[in-house]
Amino acid sequence: MNCKKNQKEITIGVDTGKFQLDIHIRPLDIYFTVDNNEKGIKEALKKIKPHKPTRIVIEATGRLEHTFIMACSEAKLPFAVANPAHVKKFAGAIGRKAKTDKLDAQLIAHYGEAIKPSLSTLKPENMQLMSDLLSRRRQLMTMQTMEKNRLQIMPKEITSIIKPILTAIKNQIEKVDIKLSNLSSG
């Protein structure tokens, strides 16, 4: 009887990349990709919701998963942030060697179905803080790109003025990443 109950459970694996999300719905064997931005995430949730997933499992990447996590939390979808080391050990245990985004999404879904990692939660006050931190991170990344572009076109005499700014921006991005990581794991 338990087998029938488990067969009805829908587990979704999400492999997070800088520019795209690879998503596998298990056991339905549905696979699709979306852009890793607000529009793409909205599209993903629209495709995911009708399946009423038991859990959506996404690997912790340090930051690339945060916008998706926030969207799941806002949509009241059950999500679990998985430790990449645990997923890798699971892959070794089942003899998975191949590595593509599609196979990674499939593996994460399989891991979620077999291991059933605890669901994560994002408290409402943390959601706003995470949103603010993500905004700040985007701003810092834009500033970093602008300064790097200036570094390439300015005379060498000016680069000594630009490099300390780049270092400061890099340090701020790292601080934001640490705060984001603490929010998603805490």
Residue pairs with C-beta under 8 A, 6 or more apart in sequence:
6 113
7 27
9 54
9 113
10 25
10 26
10 27
10 28
10 51
10 52
10 53
10 54
11 25
11 26
11 27
11 53
11 54
11 55
11 56
11 57
11 109
11 112
11 113
12 23
12 24
12 25
12 26
12 48
12 51
12 53
12 55
12 56
12 57
12 109
12 112
13 23
13 24
13 26
13 57
13 58
13 104
13 105
13 106
13 107
13 108
13 109
13 110
13 111
13 112
14 21
14 22
14 23
14 56
14 57
14 58
14 59
14 65
14 68
14 105
14 108
15 21
15 22
15 23
15 59
15 101
15 104
15 105
15 108
16 36
16 58
16 59
16 61
16 64
16 65
16 68
17 36
17 64
17 101
18 36
18 64
19 35
19 36
20 33
20 34
20 35
20 36
20 40
20 101
21 33
21 34
21 35
21 36
21 40
21 41
21 44
21 68
22 31
22 33
22 101
22 102
22 104
22 105
23 31
23 32
23 33
23 34
23 44
23 47
23 48
23 105
24 30
24 31
24 102
24 105
24 106
24 108
24 109
25 31
25 48
25 51
25 53
25 109
26 106
26 109
26 110
26 112
26 113
27 113
28 51
31 102
31 105
31 106
32 44
32 47
33 101
34 40
34 41
34 43
34 44
36 64
36 67
36 68
37 67
38 67
38 71
41 67
41 68
41 71
42 71
44 68
45 71
45 72
45 75
45 77
48 56
48 77
49 75
49 77
53 77
53 78
54 78
55 78
55 79
55 80
55 112
55 116
55 117
55 119
56 72
56 77
56 78
56 79
56 80
56 112
57 79
57 80
57 82
57 108
57 109
57 111
57 112
57 117
58 65
58 68
58 69
58 79
58 80
58 81
58 82
58 108
59 65
59 81
59 82
59 83
59 84
59 87
59 108
60 81
60 82
60 83
60 84
60 181
60 184
60 185
61 84
62 177
62 180
62 181
63 137
63 177
63 180
63 181
65 81
65 184
66 130
66 134
66 180
66 184
67 134
69 79
69 81
69 120
69 122
69 130
69 184
70 122
70 127
70 130
70 131
70 134
72 78
72 79
73 79
73 121
73 122
73 127
74 127
78 119
79 119
79 120
80 112
80 117
80 118
80 119
80 120
81 120
81 184
81 185
82 108
82 111
82 112
82 117
86 111
86 115
86 117
87 107
87 108
87 111
90 107
90 110
90 111
90 114
90 115
91 97
91 107
91 111
94 110
96 103
96 107
111 117
120 184
122 130
122 183
122 184
126 183
129 179
129 183
130 180
130 183
130 184
133 176
133 179
133 180
133 183
134 180
136 176
137 173
137 176
137 177
137 180
140 169
140 172
140 173
140 176
141 173
143 169
144 166
144 169
144 170
144 173
147 162
147 165
147 166
147 169
148 166
150 158
150 162
151 159
151 162
151 163
151 166
154 162
